[in-house]
Amino acid sequence: MNLLYFPIDQGPLWFCIALGAVLLLTLLLEHLETRFVKNKAQREQPFTMLDLEFPADRQDLERVLWDIARLGEARALRVRRAIRTHLFLDYLFMPFAYGAIFFLSMLVAGKFPAGSAGQTGFALLAWAQLIAWACDIAENAVLWRQVRQDPQPMSKLVFNSFVTLVWGNKDRPRRRSPGAVDGGVFLAERGLCPGYAPVFRNPWDRAPGLFHRARVGEKVEERGT
């Protein structure tokens, strides 16, 4: 008998419903990101939610928000509203995304013999989504508070807590190798590490190392100018 596993009636149907909602909400989230612009070197420059979710240091998020403020009051207000709407929709996105992983993990667990290590492992992965969901909620709450008209730098405690929620440890993102963020390892971490957004999200951000290195190159060039 496995206390972690239980069969789900109409499991494939529930998985498909959750996955369909994930895809629909992903389209809405990606559309909102087209409104994300900041004033960098007196010209408008697009950015993504990753620039807010993965700050390199305590001042990084503050710098992005001040670049938004330099757009002018009316334009900056629209961008901040788009970010807050994105965060609100992300709250709706979470139960479907983590739920899809939960249903899929339980379906896979059901293919193993009762009480086997495989069944226990996938059932444990399913229940781990509750921890990841809680961390994702906390991450969004921190970002929601930071997106304001007069951006303030995070305190050291808040920043370390925020990075821990996102990465599963307090190491800065810049200390992680690109390979740990891309490809199969990235997908595995997104599904296994608390605080990671689900594996179905932002396909461009999940692209293998070529796209990651290109984005890193853009940031280096931007800082050089």
FIKOL-98366 format. One record per atom (N, C-alpha, C): x, y, z. Coordinates in steps of 0.001 Angstrom, whole numbers, plus 500000, padded with zeros to 6 digits. Layout:
residues N
        u        v        w
        X        Y        Z
...
This chain:
residues 225
        u        v        w
   500840   498798   500000
   500000   500000   500000
   500873   501250   500000
   500527   502193   499142
   501288   503430   499026
   500408   504591   499490
   500782   505220   500596
   499965   506296   501147
   500026   507572   500316
   501068   507718   499486
   501209   508924   498671
   500395   508867   497386
   500124   507670   496922
   499456   507517   495628
   497980   507197   495793
   497189   507770   494912
   495783   507372   494804
   495361   507542   493348
   494549   506637   492835
   494108   506744   491442
   493143   507910   491276
   493237   508590   490155
   492381   509743   489875
   491367   509345   488812
   490100   509421   489152
   489042   509102   488198
   489059   510121   487062
   489043   509641   485843
   489109   510494   484651
   490379   511364   484663
   491481   510766   485114
   492731   511508   485203
   493191   512134   483897
   493186   511380   482780
   493608   511989   481511
   492760   513188   481111
   491445   513117   481401
   490571   514245   481068
   490938   515472   481890
   491144   515298   483192
   491521   516420   484045
   492860   517009   483626
   493792   516123   483227
   495090   516614   482758
   494921   517466   481501
   494111   517014   480563
   493904   517765   479314
   493227   519106   479578
   492266   519121   480505
   491605   520380   480845
   492604   521370   481443
   493418   520876   482383
   494416   521740   483016
   495436   522232   481994
   495876   521338   481110
   496861   521723   480106
   496269   522732   479125
   495009   522558   478753
   494356   523524   477866
   494286   524908   478496
   493953   524960   479792
   493915   526238   480497
   495306   526861   480565
   496323   526019   480759
   497706   526504   480792
   498076   527162   479462
   497751   526506   478375
   498095   527049   477056
   497361   528360   476794
   496076   528429   477171
   495306   529659   476965
   495875   530808   477793
   496145   530543   479063
   496687   531592   479924
   498104   531983   479507
   498868   531027   478972
   500211   531355   478477
   500140   532365   477351
   499174   532195   476449
   498995   533162   475356
   498682   534551   475898
   497829   534615   476917
   497489   535905   477515
   498703   536530   478193
   499472   535710   478896
   500665   536222   479579
   501700   536719   478575
   501878   535959   477495
   502844   536378   476470
   502385   537672   475801
   501071   537820   475595
   500556   539059   475002
   500825   540245   475911
   500640   540072   477212
   500904   541157   478155
   502363   541562   478141
   503257   540605   477943
   504684   540915   477942
   505075   541797   476762
   504259   541837   475708
   504561   542739   474586
   504433   544201   475006
   503791   544458   476146
   503638   545825   476653
   504758   546210   477617
   505653   545279   477888
   506738   545548   478838
   507864   546288   478116
   507998   547579   478379
   509087   548375   477813
   509673   549253   478917
   510926   549631   478743
   511594   550532   479677
   512416   551531   478886
   512776   552625   479527
   513582   553665   478896
   515041   553408   479242
   515798   552930   478268
   517214   552633   478470
   518031   553443   477478
   518891   554311   477994
   519732   555178   477145
   518868   555995   476190
   517785   556548   476712
   516885   557432   475967
   516185   556743   474797
   516033   555446   474883
   515249   554734   473868
   514495   553598   474549
   513341   553284   473946
   512515   552240   474523
   513123   550871   474251
   513107   550038   475261
   513689   548704   475152
   512748   547697   475802
   512397   546639   475096
   511498   545638   475697
   512222   544803   476749
   511457   544257   477669
   511994   543322   478646
   510932   542284   478937
   511286   541262   479686
   510351   540189   479994
   510203   540043   481503
   509275   539212   481913
   509080   538969   483332
   510323   538356   483966
   511144   537657   483174
   512375   537074   483713
   513318   538138   484258
   513300   539329   483648
   514152   540400   484144
   513741   540831   485546
   512476   540622   485882
   511987   540955   487216
   512120   539777   488172
   511933   538569   487646
   511951   537381   488500
   513356   536942   488880
   514355   537231   488027
   515713   536766   488269
   516685   537938   488387
   516538   538802   489401
   517477   539923   489554
   518868   539422   489914
   519890   540098   489362
   521272   539686   489624
   521746   540164   490992
   521190   541278   491480
   521558   541777   492793
   520372   542557   493355
   520554   543125   494547
   519441   543788   495230
   518951   545019   494479
   519834   545676   493731
   519452   546890   493020
   518942   546618   491605
   519079   545390   491119
   518753   545095   489732
   517279   545359   489438
   516395   544847   490271
   514967   545061   490073
   514621   546536   490170
   515239   547228   491113
   514992   548666   491271
   515397   549415   490006
   516519   549041   489383
   516975   549712   488162
   515974   549534   487030
   515444   548317   486879
   514447   548083   485832
   513212   548943   486066
   512758   549021   487308
   511553   549790   487619
   511778   551291   487417
   512991   551762   487724
   513278   553176   487469
   513361   553452   485973
   513859   552498   485199
   513862   552656   483735
   512435   552749   483208
   511514   552040   483853
   510098   552147   483474
   509576   553540   483825
   509933   554043   484995
   509459   555358   485432
   509917   556466   484487
   511068   556265   483848
   511604   557289   482935
   510828   557365   481624
   509882   556473   481411
   509062   556527   480198
   508111   557717   480219
   507895   558274   481373
   506877   559305   481530
   505723   558750   482343
   505015   559618   483031
   504017   559159   483997
   502941   558284   483370
   502366   558725   482237
   501260   557985   481632
   501725   556631   481098
   502839   556629   480359
   503330   555380   479771
   503805   554422   480859
   504486   554947   481865
   504969   554098   482949
   503806   553463   483705
   502713   554213   483874
   501543   553668   484556
   500969   552493   483787
   500944   552599   482455
   500423   551492   481630
   501310   550255   481746
   502621   550475   481783
   503538   549335   481896
   503382   548670   483264
   503298   549480   484322
   503123   548906   485657
   501804   548152   485769
   500754   548683   485138
   499471   547975   485146
   499573   546649   484404
   500330   546641   483301
   500516   545392   482553
   501263   544366   483397
   502265   544821   484153
   503017   543904   485024
   502114   543347   486110
   501316   544212   486731
   500422   543752   487795
   499347   542814   487248
   498844   543110   486052
   497868   542208   485425
   498500   540860   485132
   499758   540887   484685
   500506   539655   484430
   500625   538842   485712
   500960   539510   486811
   501092   538810   488091
   499749   538244   488554
   498657   539003   488337
   497331   538525   488714
   496952   537285   487908
   497183   537342   486577
   496881   536175   485746
   497761   534992   486112
   498963   535289   486586
   499863   534212   486993
   499288   533451   488186
   498581   534169   489065
   497911   533497   490178
   496859   532513   489658
   496180   532870   488560
   495209   531958   487952
   495913   530821   487216
   497067   531141   486675
   497851   530166   485910
   498369   529028   486803
   498764   529386   488021
   499436   528427   488906
   498642   527149   489168
   497369   527217   489598
   496671   525965   489921
   496535   525035   488737
   496350   525597   487527
   496235   524756   486345
   497577   524125   485982
   498654   524929   486066
   499973   524414   485696
   500454   523359   486691
   500426   523705   487962
   500856   522726   488959
   499884   521559   489033
   498603   521858   488773
   497622   520773   488735
   497890   519808   487596
   498287   520346   486432
   498601   519482   485289
   499776   518566   485628
   500806   519128   486275
   501949   518313   486678
   501515   517261   487698
   500631   517655   488618
   500128   516727   489629
   499397   515559   488972
   498457   515865   488059
   497693   514816   487402
   498602   513904   486577
   499537   514509   485831
   500433   513711   484996
   501306   512803   485849
   501829   513340   486954
   502686   512540   487828
   501911   511369   488433
   500662   511610   488837
   499847   510542   489398
   499501   509493   488337
   499261   509949   487108
   498973   509000   486027
   500181   508105   485761
   501366   508707   485745
   502583   507918   485536
   502813   506981   486722
   502570   507480   487944
   502753   506642   489132
   501857   505414   489076
   500667   505583   488494
   499730   504459   488404
   500187   503360   487463
   501174   503641   486635
   501699   502626   485707
   502714   501702   486377
   503157   502054   487566
   504135   501228   488280
   503408   500279   489237
   504060   499181   489598
   503465   498269   490575
   503205   498973   491904
   502173   498553   492597
   501802   499171   493868
   502945   499067   494874
   503278   500183   495493
   504316   500210   496512
   505730   500240   495977
   505906   500282   494660
   507255   500280   494086
   507900   501651   494240
   509218   501674   494040
   509953   502938   494140
   509490   503926   493077
   509191   503426   491880
   508719   504292   490800
   507414   504966   491154
   506477   504192   491694
   505189   504773   492077
   505362   505803   493187
   506189   505479   494169
   506422   506407   495275
   507091   507685   494789
   508062   507548   493889
   508786   508708   493389
   507886   509670   492633
   507063   509143   491724
   506189   510018   490947
   505056   510579   491798
   504583   509810   492769
   503569   510334   493677
   504140   511459   494533
   505389   511289   494958
   506045   512339   495733
   506230   513594   494893
   506596   513408   493614
   506721   514540   492703
   505388   515274   492567
   504303   514508   492513
   502975   515126   492401
   502686   516014   493611
   502900   515481   494812
   502606   516249   496025
   503576   517404   496218
   504775   517311   495649
   505754   518400   495770
   505269   519665   495070
   504308   519525   494157
   503792   520704   493464
   503104   521675   494422
   502604   521164   495544
   501988   522050   496530
   503025   523002   497128
   504239   522482   497357
   505312   523323   497883
   505721   524356   496832
   505871   523890   495595
   506252   524798   494510
   505201   525883   494320
   503940   525510   494416
   502846   526469   494274
   502925   527537   495362
   503131   527113   496592
   503228   528057   497709
   504398   529023   497512
   505541   528520   497048
   506703   529379   496805
   506436   530356   495675
   505731   529901   494639
   505404   530774   493512
   504477   531903   493949
   503526   531593   494820
   502628   532622   495340
   503428   533672   496114
   504341   533214   496957
   505156   534141   497738
   506041   534999   496832
   506593   534384   495784
   507428   535129   494828
   506633   536257   494181
   505413   535946   493720
   504578   536960   493084
   504194   538064   494064
   503964   537690   495317
   503601   538691   496321
   504730   539699   496518
   505982   539217   496505
   507128   540118   496641
   507209   541058   495440
   507052   540513   494223
   507110   541343   493022
   505986   542370   493011
   504785   541940   493412
   503633   542855   493443
   503938   544064   494324
   504578   543816   495453
   504905   544905   496376
   505984   545817   495814
   506906   545273   495024
   508017   546068   494494
   507604   546943   493319
   506577   546532   492569
   506158   547294   491383
   505350   548502   491852
   506023   549643   491948
   505400   550848   492486
   505965   552063   491775
   505341   553220   492020
   505754   554435   491336
   507131   554908   491785
   507454   554690   493062
   508767   555086   493584
   509531   553832   494026
   510169   553130   493076
   510827   551851   493393
   511848   551989   494503
   511884   550975   495365
   512838   550937   496462
   513658   549644   496361
   514948   549698   496725
   515751   548468   496686
   515277   547490   497749
   515388   546205   497439
   515039   545183   498415
   516059   545188   499557
   515580   544915   500749
   516515   544698   501844
   517260   543380   501592
   518381   543211   502267
   519169   541988   502062
   518365   540747   502419
   517577   540832   503500
   516765   539694   503918
   515700   539360   502886
   515008   540402   502395
   513958   540175   501398
   514545   539630   500108
   515709   540193   499682
   516318   539732   498437
   516748   538270   498533
   517407   537902   499634
   517830   536507   499802
   516630   535573   499854
   515557   536006   500510
   514347   535183   500572
   513726   535045   499186
   513719   536148   498423
   513141   536128   497082
   513916   535193   496157
   515249   535313   496177
   516086   534458   495329
   515927   532992   495723
   515783   532728   497024
   515576   531354   497481
   514262   530802   496951
   513211   531632   496934
   511917   531198   496412
   512009   530863   494928
   512776   531663   494182
   512858   531470   492732
   513763   530308   492363
   514942   530237   493004
   515957   529279   492586
   516032   528028   493445
   515375   528035   494591
   515471   526881   495469
   516693   526938   496363
   517544   527961   496201
   518655   528225   497118
   518962   529712   497029
   519838   530214   497889
   520069   531651   497955
   521201   532129   497053
   521769   531242   496197
   522804   531674   495262
   522214   532626   494245
   522979   533616   493857
   522514   534565   492860
   522404   533860   491508
   521426   534280   490664
   521302   533692   489335
   522576   533779   488517
   523343   534861   488691
   524542   535020   487866
   525594   533972   488195
   525454   533287   489335
   526414   532256   489708
   526061   530906   489107
   524895   530815   488492
   524495   529548   487915
   524973   529483   486473
   525471   528325   486058
   525924   528191   484686
   524725   528143   483760
   524877   528638   482482
   523750   528595   481552
   523196   527193   481399
   524070   526182   481431
   523593   524816   481258
   522632   524378   482335
   522734   524982   483527
   521832   524615   484620
   520471   525237   484440
   520363   526194   483525
   519091   526871   483318
   518413   526406   482048
   519168   525803   481143
   518635   525452   479833
   518397   523956   479689
   517676   523620   478635
   517511   522232   478228
   516881   521341   479271
   517324   520082   479282
   516716   519081   480146
   516869   519368   481626
   518045   519881   482040
   518242   520182   483458
   517266   521258   483901
   517076   522274   483049
   516146   523346   483381
   514734   522796   483547
   514314   521926   482625
   512974   521349   482712
   512838   520504   483971
   513890   519758   484303
   513834   518935   485507
   513732   519808   486749
   514533   520897   486793
   514490   521776   487949
   513148   522478   488057
   512583   522839   486910
   511290   523510   486960
   510218   522594   487547
   510328   521307   487289
   509327   520396   487816
   509612   519939   489233
   510893   519959   489636
   511267   519358   490922
   511567   520368   492010
   512093   521540   491646
   512539   522488   492665
   511414   523412   493090
   511155   523545   494366
   510138   524480   494842
   510453   525896   494382
   509421   526609   493966
   509605   527985   493566
   509744   528169   492074
   510026   527098   491327
   510129   527240   489891
   508743   527276   489275
   508595   528119   488268
   507345   528106   487523
   507255   526789   486773
   506055   526350   486401
   505889   525035   485798
   506555   524906   484434
   506723   523660   483996
   507516   523379   482801
   506840   523841   481527
   505557   524153   481580
   504847   524513   480360
   505011   525980   479986
   505708   526762   480812
   505666   528193   480700
   506788   528755   479844
   506482   529846   479100
   507469   530626   478358
   508421   529764   477526
   507970   529216   476380
   508826   528328   475588
   510104   528992   475119
   510085   530312   474825
   511317   530967   474392
   512346   530981   475504
   511882   531119   476741
   512810   531152   477865
   513354   529776   478181
   512710   528716   477665
   513181   527372   477917
   514060   526867   476779
   514235   527695   475732
   515004   527232   474595
   516423   526892   475020
   517075   525930   474325
   518422   525525   474720
   519408   526672   474710
   520643   526361   475128
   521651   527356   475451
   521877   528461   474445
   521627   528224   473132
   521872   529235   472123
   521110   530510   472440
   519798   530376   472741
   518989   531553   473021
   519399   532192   474343
   519751   531364   475322
   520173   531914   476615
   521443   532730   476453
   522420   532173   475714
   523676   532886   475531
   523462   534163   474732
   522520   534131   473779
   522219   535334   473007
   521667   536432   473914
   520780   536031   474853
   520203   537012   475759
   521257   537540   476723
   522155   536670   477179
   523237   537114   478045
   524129   538091   477297
   524405   537794   476008
   525211   538684   475190
   524576   540053   475035
   523228   540072   474889
   522531   541345   474780
   522696   542168   476040
   522605   541503   477216
   522742   542230   478479
   524150   542776   478639
   525182   541989   478220
   526568   542454   478324
   526784   543659   477421
   526255   543586   476187
   526401   544689   475245
   525707   545934   475779
   524517   545720   476364
   523754   546848   476916
   524526   547525   478037
   525140   546750   478938
   525892   547329   480026
   527141   548039   479520
   527699   547512   478414
   528891   548151   477858
   528627   549519   477289
   527362   549713   476784
   527006   551006   476213
   526505   551943   477304
